[in-house]
């Protein structure tokens, strides 16, 4: 394809990027007064109802908040133009994690027609080299053959695998202190591990979860979420715990630690969650952490792979 240009995104691109994401939605729906799902026009939905279809890009208002956050240093947003028209979008996150990731550039949210994916990934490989990163990383669900083929064409190979499990919260015998931790500077997690909840990269998850970007929406502000610092037997952990929609006694966990995730930290989190009234913890973890969870952990079949290439 000719006439392709990849460039940094600007706030003026908000509408075009939002349109790319919204084009993937086949039906706009909401619950009516009787609790039944009904199809409605996009314009009939509130900003929050649009959000429920896929996050911040579902409306221009929240898209502008997200893009502004990225442009102020949280990430590296880019657009792909074909003959002057925005036809693709992607985000990059520069992270410094413990090995096997190291100093890397993580590629996320490739939103474009498949014939533009090669141009996007080639751009990120060039950017990583210019930034002197050790490697480029990208993720996909384990059965996404198209994504895996794309990564392998550009020299990326499987690096790690995570699976999602549910674990009962319960009281435990460990001394710990858990305190609110609103500070959102990502420098806090430089060089740390993220062995729980690493859905993309540690930096991507941090910038998605920790800053209070979405407090402008009352429905999201009122959703139960905790940003915590744990001190456990001489170990530290930063933990984000969020109550998912429609499952009030469940909690989705993300955790960053300066040392590998340990049974002491796990015991403390389970004890804290039980005391807070949660009964089930949902955790995305690599195989080495899954072994720490014991026989109580139940996988739901979701797995994700990280691919990487040295730069």
N, C-alpha and C positions, 0 to 999 in steps of 0.2 A: 504494500500500500504506500502511495506517495503522499507528500504533503503533510507528514507527521511531525509535530513539534511537541516535545515534553518540556514543561517549564514549571517554576514554582507557582503554586496557587496564590491568588489574591482575594481579598474580601469581596471584590466585585464579581468573583466567580461563584459566590454562594448559591445563587439561584440555579445556575447551570448544573452545579454538582448535586444539589438537592434533587433536581429533575432526573439525573442519572439513577440515583438510588430509588426514587419513587417509581420509576418506570419498571422496576422489578416486582412491584406489588400488583397482583392480579385482581384483588378485590379489597375494597375498603369497607370495614365492618365495625360494629359496636354492639354492645348489649342494650336491648330496649328495656322498658320499665318492667317487663315480665321476666327479665333475665334471659331472653332468647337472643341469639346472634342474628343481626339483620345487616344486609348490604345497604350502604348509604353513599351519597356523593362525597368525594373528598372534602369539598367545601363545607359540608355539614358537621365535620368532626372538629372537636377542640384540639388545641395543640397537644395536650396530653394524649388524647385518643389517637392522634397521628403517631406520636412517639411509640405507642404500643405496637405499631406495625413494624418497627425496625430501628428505633433510637433517634438520635438527634437529626439525622439527615432527612427525616420524614416531613419536616416543615422548614420554611426559610428562617423562621425566628430562631429555632434551636440550632439549625445548621450554622447560622451566623455566630452564635455563642461558641460552638465547637470549633469552627474554623479560626475564630479569634484566639481561642485558647492555644491552638496549635501554632499559629503565627507568632504568638508571644513567647515561644520557646519550648512548648511541650512536645512538638513533633515537627515533621517536615512534610507538609502537604504538597502534592504536585497534581497538575492536570495534563491531559493529552489533548492537543488540538489536531484536528484533521481539516486542512484547508480553512483554518481560522475558527472552526467550531469546536467547543469543548465536548469531547466524546469519551473521555476516560478520566479516572481519578485514582489516586493511591496515596497512602501515608507511609512515612518512614519514621522509625524511632531509634535514636542513637542510645544504646544502653551499655553499661559496664557491669557485668555480672560475673559471678564465680564461674569457673570452667564447668561444663564444656563450652559455654557461650562466649565468655571473655568480652573484649571490646568489640561490639558488633553493631550493624545496622539492620534493624528488623523491618521487613516489608509487610504491610497490612492493608486490608481493604482495597484490593485491586478490583475496581468497578469499571468495567469496559467490555466491549465485545471481544471474544477470544482472539481475534486477529491483531489486537493491540497489546495483548499480554506480554509478548516477547519484547516489544519496545519499552514497556514499563519496567520489566525486570532488568533489561540491559542498562537502563538509566540508573537503577539502584546499584548495580554492580560498579558502574563508573563513579557514582557518588561515594560509595564506600571506599573505593581506592583513593579518591581525592581527599577523603576525611581520614585516611590512614587507619581504617578499622581493620581488625583481624579477619573478620568474616561477615558475610551476609546471611541472615536467617529468614525463613518464611515457614508458615504452618499450613496444614490442611487436615481435614478429617481423613481417617485412614483409608477410606474407600473412594477418595476423590482421584480417580485415575487421570483426569485431565490436568489437574494441578501438579500431580507427581511427575507427569510427562514433561510439563513446562519446566519445572525445577531441574529435572535431570538434563534437559537440553542445554541449560545454562550452567551446568557443572555442580549443582547442589545435590547433596546426597543425604540420606536419613541420618539424623544425629541423635534425637531422643524421641521418646513416645510417652504419652500420658493417658490415663484412663480416669473416668469419673466414677466415684464410689459414694455410697451413703453410709454414714456411721452414726450409731446412737450416741447422743450426749449423755454423760453420766458423771457422777461425783468421783473424785480421785484423791489419792493421798500424795500431794505434792505442795510444797510451799511456793507461792507465786504472788506477784502483785500485777494487777491489770489496771491501767489508767487511761483516760481519754488522751488522744494524741492528734490534735487537729493540724499540726504543722505539715505542710504539703510539699516542702522542698524536695525534689527528687534526688538531690545529692546525698540524702540520708541513706539511700539504698545502693549507692555505688559499691560495686564489688561484692554485694550480698547474693545469697541464694534466694530463688523463689521456687520452692518445691511443692507448694500448695497453691492452686488457682492460677497457674501460669497458662492462660488461654492464648496469649500471643507472645509477648515478651514481658519481662518484669517492668520495664519502663512504660510500655504501652498500658499494662494493667494499672500501674500506679497513676498515670495521667488520666485514665478513664474513671478510676474509682475514688482516689483520695481527695483531689480538690473538690470543693463544693460548687462546681460549675452549674449544676442543675437545680440549685436552691431557688432559682427564679420561678420554677414550677411548683405550686403548692402540693400537688399530688406526689411529686418526687421528694420534696422536702419532708413530707410527713411519713414517707416510707421508712420503716425502722432499719437503721444502719449504724454500725459502730466502727470507729477508727481508734484502735487501741495499741498501747505499748505494753508488752508483757515482759516481766523480769522473772525468770524461772531458774532457780538453782545456779545463778551466775550466767545464765544465757539470756539473750534478748530476742524479741520477735515483734514485728509490726504486723498487726492483724486487722484485716478489713472483713467485717461480718455483716451480711445483708440478708434481710428477710425477703424471700421471693414473693411475687404476687400469688395470691390464692392459696399459699401454704404457710399459714402464720406460725406454725411450730417448727418450721424448718429454717436452716440458715446456710447460706452459701459462703464459703471461706476462701480468703486469699491471705497468704502469709509470706513475709520477707524476713530472712534471718541472716546474721553475719556468719553463722556456722551451719553445717547441714542440719536439716530438720530432725528433731530428736523425740524420743518417747516422753521425756519430761515436758517439752513444750506441748506435745499432743495431749498429755494428761491434763495440763493446766487449761488448755482451750476447751476440752470436753467438760471439765468441771465448771468453768466460767459459763459456758453455754447452757449447761443444765440449770445453774442458779438463775440465769436470765429467763428461763422458761422455754428454751428451745429443746426439742427432743431428737431432731435429726440434723446432722451436719453433712453437707454436700461438698465434696472435695475432688478437685482434679489433680492427680498426683502421678509421678513416675513410678516405675515398678519398685524401686528401692524404698520409697515411702509407703507404697501399698503394703509391703511386708510388715511395716511397723503398726499398721492399723489392726491387724489380727483378724480372727475369724468372724468378727461382728460386721466387718465391712462388706457391703454388697455392691458389685458393679452393675451399672445399668446398660452396658454395651457400647457407650460412647468412648471412642478413642481418637486421639489427635497426634499427628507426627510433626516434628520440627525438622526441616531440611536446612542444610548449611553448606556454604562454599567458602573456602579460604580466599582472601583478597590479596 
